[in-house]
Amino acid sequence: MPDTPTFGRYAEIPYERMTPEQQEAYRFVVEMRGQVGGPSKIWVHNPKIMKAAAPLGAHFHPGHYSLTEREREIAVVIINSKWHSAYPTSAHERRGKEVGLPADKVEALIAGLQTSFRRAGAGRLRDGDGAR
């Protein structure tokens, strides 16, 4: 393991120093998701968790769910703020704004305040539609 952290306080295990089981799990995640990035890097320490969590994480990547990007970010921000998860709340606050959610609405959701969004069409908040 490196002497200095490579992801926050976490010191990443270089691929060549992983056990054969860790390397297998790492390759599994790369094949499924294309990368082992962000917080999921810590999973390499437990290959069984890595193999179990990777399919779940892949399900939440774009194209693998029925919600629009905006609907997804509303749900993720609400859930993260409920559990006071600082890192994902911050990341998805940015992402929500990137997909067009108004900053004041995102901040209200994070604060646990009620807010509403204009519904478009048949009740769906579609990507590209304005939210108010």
C-alpha atoms as a printed R data frame, in Angstrom:
    type eleno elety resid chain resno       x       y       z
1   ATOM     1    CA   MET     A     1   0.000   0.000   0.000
2   ATOM     2    CA   PRO     A     2   1.345   3.483  -0.737
3   ATOM     3    CA   ASP     A     3   2.613   5.485   2.225
4   ATOM     4    CA   THR     A     4   0.434   8.456   1.317
5   ATOM     5    CA   PRO     A     5  -3.293   8.562   0.653
6   ATOM     6    CA   THR     A     6  -4.402   8.411  -2.962
7   ATOM     7    CA   PHE     A     7  -8.129   9.043  -2.395
8   ATOM     8    CA   GLY     A     8  -8.915  11.239   0.592
9   ATOM     9    CA   ARG     A     9  -7.533   9.375   3.589
10  ATOM    10    CA   TYR     A    10  -7.606   6.066   1.730
11  ATOM    11    CA   ALA     A    11  -4.358   4.589   0.428
12  ATOM    12    CA   GLU     A    12  -5.082   2.741  -2.801
13  ATOM    13    CA   ILE     A    13  -3.636  -0.723  -3.466
14  ATOM    14    CA   PRO     A    14  -1.748  -0.778  -6.774
15  ATOM    15    CA   TYR     A    15  -3.091  -3.476  -9.103
16  ATOM    16    CA   GLU     A    16   0.198  -5.407  -9.103
17  ATOM    17    CA   ARG     A    17   0.083  -5.634  -5.283
18  ATOM    18    CA   MET     A    18  -3.499  -6.925  -5.109
19  ATOM    19    CA   THR     A    19  -4.170 -10.550  -4.255
20  ATOM    20    CA   PRO     A    20  -5.393 -12.740  -7.135
21  ATOM    21    CA   GLU     A    21  -8.936 -12.495  -5.689
22  ATOM    22    CA   GLN     A    22  -8.716  -8.705  -5.530
23  ATOM    23    CA   GLN     A    23  -7.424  -8.530  -9.108
24  ATOM    24    CA   GLU     A    24 -10.282 -10.758 -10.295
25  ATOM    25    CA   ALA     A    25 -12.867  -8.579  -8.528
26  ATOM    26    CA   TYR     A    26 -11.210  -5.425  -9.880
27  ATOM    27    CA   ARG     A    27 -11.367  -6.768 -13.458
28  ATOM    28    CA   PHE     A    28 -15.011  -7.747 -12.882
29  ATOM    29    CA   VAL     A    29 -15.891  -4.172 -11.949
30  ATOM    30    CA   VAL     A    30 -13.934  -2.725 -14.875
31  ATOM    31    CA   GLU     A    31 -15.768  -5.049 -17.287
32  ATOM    32    CA   MET     A    32 -19.127  -4.111 -15.785
33  ATOM    33    CA   ARG     A    33 -18.693  -0.374 -15.226
34  ATOM    34    CA   GLY     A    34 -15.670   0.554 -17.315
35  ATOM    35    CA   GLN     A    35 -13.837   1.967 -14.315
36  ATOM    36    CA   VAL     A    36 -13.231   1.625 -10.616
37  ATOM    37    CA   GLY     A    37 -13.451   5.210  -9.545
38  ATOM    38    CA   GLY     A    38 -14.422   7.332  -6.617
39  ATOM    39    CA   PRO     A    39 -15.466   5.749  -3.351
40  ATOM    40    CA   SER     A    40 -15.765   2.264  -4.870
41  ATOM    41    CA   LYS     A    41 -11.965   1.946  -4.887
42  ATOM    42    CA   ILE     A    42 -12.093   0.923  -1.244
43  ATOM    43    CA   TRP     A    43 -14.089  -2.191  -2.198
44  ATOM    44    CA   VAL     A    44 -10.913  -3.820  -3.532
45  ATOM    45    CA   HIS     A    45 -10.024  -4.700   0.066
46  ATOM    46    CA   ASN     A    46 -12.980  -7.092   0.127
47  ATOM    47    CA   PRO     A    47 -13.438  -8.839  -3.238
48  ATOM    48    CA   LYS     A    48 -16.762 -10.424  -2.185
49  ATOM    49    CA   ILE     A    49 -18.256  -7.022  -1.428
50  ATOM    50    CA   MET     A    50 -16.783  -5.640  -4.644
51  ATOM    51    CA   LYS     A    51 -18.454  -8.348  -6.738
52  ATOM    52    CA   ALA     A    52 -21.774  -7.882  -4.931
53  ATOM    53    CA   ALA     A    53 -21.822  -4.076  -4.979
54  ATOM    54    CA   ALA     A    54 -20.646  -3.564  -8.562
55  ATOM    55    CA   PRO     A    55 -23.886  -4.735 -10.236
56  ATOM    56    CA   LEU     A    56 -25.912  -2.541  -7.901
57  ATOM    57    CA   GLY     A    57 -23.735   0.490  -8.687
58  ATOM    58    CA   ALA     A    58 -23.886  -0.219 -12.415
59  ATOM    59    CA   HIS     A    59 -27.695  -0.182 -12.233
60  ATOM    60    CA   PHE     A    60 -27.578   3.478 -11.229
61  ATOM    61    CA   HIS     A    61 -25.443   4.635 -14.158
62  ATOM    62    CA   PRO     A    62 -27.155   6.540 -16.973
63  ATOM    63    CA   GLY     A    63 -29.134   4.325 -19.311
64  ATOM    64    CA   HIS     A    64 -29.848   1.670 -16.687
65  ATOM    65    CA   TYR     A    65 -32.842   3.274 -14.960
66  ATOM    66    CA   SER     A    66 -36.274   4.556 -15.944
67  ATOM    67    CA   LEU     A    67 -36.044   8.033 -14.401
68  ATOM    68    CA   THR     A    68 -34.879  11.094 -16.280
69  ATOM    69    CA   GLU     A    69 -31.555  12.550 -15.135
70  ATOM    70    CA   ARG     A    70 -33.413  15.359 -13.392
71  ATOM    71    CA   GLU     A    71 -35.794  12.997 -11.574
72  ATOM    72    CA   ARG     A    72 -32.874  10.828 -10.535
73  ATOM    73    CA   GLU     A    73 -30.959  13.784  -9.118
74  ATOM    74    CA   ILE     A    74 -33.992  14.961  -7.151
75  ATOM    75    CA   ALA     A    75 -34.268  11.503  -5.569
76  ATOM    76    CA   VAL     A    76 -30.532  11.172  -4.910
77  ATOM    77    CA   VAL     A    77 -30.263  14.633  -3.313
78  ATOM    78    CA   ILE     A    78 -33.239  13.926  -1.038
79  ATOM    79    CA   ILE     A    79 -31.875  10.547   0.060
80  ATOM    80    CA   ASN     A    80 -28.321  11.805   0.619
81  ATOM    81    CA   SER     A    81 -29.472  14.832   2.597
82  ATOM    82    CA   LYS     A    82 -31.751  12.637   4.733
83  ATOM    83    CA   TRP     A    83 -28.745  10.567   5.792
84  ATOM    84    CA   HIS     A    84 -26.438  13.608   6.070
85  ATOM    85    CA   SER     A    85 -23.984  12.072   3.614
86  ATOM    86    CA   ALA     A    86 -21.613  14.965   2.958
87  ATOM    87    CA   TYR     A    87 -19.594  13.682  -0.012
88  ATOM    88    CA   PRO     A    88 -22.473  12.343  -2.141
89  ATOM    89    CA   THR     A    89 -24.708  15.276  -1.204
90  ATOM    90    CA   SER     A    90 -22.076  17.700  -2.463
91  ATOM    91    CA   ALA     A    91 -21.417  15.690  -5.626
92  ATOM    92    CA   HIS     A    92 -25.111  15.413  -6.463
93  ATOM    93    CA   GLU     A    93 -25.814  19.031  -5.606
94  ATOM    94    CA   ARG     A    94 -23.410  19.871  -8.440
95  ATOM    95    CA   ARG     A    95 -24.876  17.182 -10.700
96  ATOM    96    CA   GLY     A    96 -28.437  18.383 -10.077
97  ATOM    97    CA   LYS     A    97 -27.465  21.858 -11.192
98  ATOM    98    CA   GLU     A    98 -25.661  20.417 -14.239
99  ATOM    99    CA   VAL     A    99 -28.855  18.677 -15.400
100 ATOM   100    CA   GLY     A   100 -30.846  21.898 -15.053
101 ATOM   101    CA   LEU     A   101 -32.358  21.821 -11.592
102 ATOM   102    CA   PRO     A   102 -32.558  25.359 -10.202
103 ATOM   103    CA   ALA     A   103 -29.945  26.029  -7.502
104 ATOM   104    CA   ASP     A   104 -32.538  27.294  -5.007
105 ATOM   105    CA   LYS     A   105 -34.605  24.100  -5.414
106 ATOM   106    CA   VAL     A   106 -31.574  21.847  -4.953
107 ATOM   107    CA   GLU     A   107 -30.515  23.795  -1.860
108 ATOM   108    CA   ALA     A   108 -34.049  23.554  -0.434
109 ATOM   109    CA   LEU     A   109 -34.021  19.777  -0.925
110 ATOM   110    CA   ILE     A   110 -30.645  19.509   0.805
111 ATOM   111    CA   ALA     A   111 -31.966  21.574   3.725
112 ATOM   112    CA   GLY     A   112 -34.956  19.249   4.031
113 ATOM   113    CA   LEU     A   113 -37.430  21.913   2.968
114 ATOM   114    CA   GLN     A   114 -40.449  21.204   0.835
115 ATOM   115    CA   THR     A   115 -40.194  22.442  -2.701
116 ATOM   116    CA   SER     A   116 -41.947  21.717  -5.953
117 ATOM   117    CA   PHE     A   117 -41.016  21.395  -9.593
118 ATOM   118    CA   ARG     A   118 -43.221  22.145 -12.563
119 ATOM   119    CA   ARG     A   119 -44.486  18.954 -14.090
120 ATOM   120    CA   ALA     A   120 -44.144  18.568 -17.850
121 ATOM   121    CA   GLY     A   121 -46.360  16.559 -20.165
122 ATOM   122    CA   ALA     A   122 -47.901  13.482 -18.616
123 ATOM   123    CA   GLY     A   123 -46.598  14.176 -15.135
124 ATOM   124    CA   ARG     A   124 -42.918  13.528 -15.875
125 ATOM   125    CA   LEU     A   125 -40.141  16.018 -15.281
126 ATOM   126    CA   ARG     A   126 -38.398  15.481 -18.581
127 ATOM   127    CA   ASP     A   127 -34.814  16.333 -19.381
128 ATOM   128    CA   GLY     A   128 -34.686  19.611 -21.230
129 ATOM   129    CA   ASP     A   129 -37.898  20.925 -19.656
130 ATOM   130    CA   GLY     A   130 -37.661  23.945 -17.404
131 ATOM   131    CA   ALA     A   131 -38.139  23.358 -13.689
132 ATOM   132    CA   ARG     A   132 -39.603  26.003 -11.444
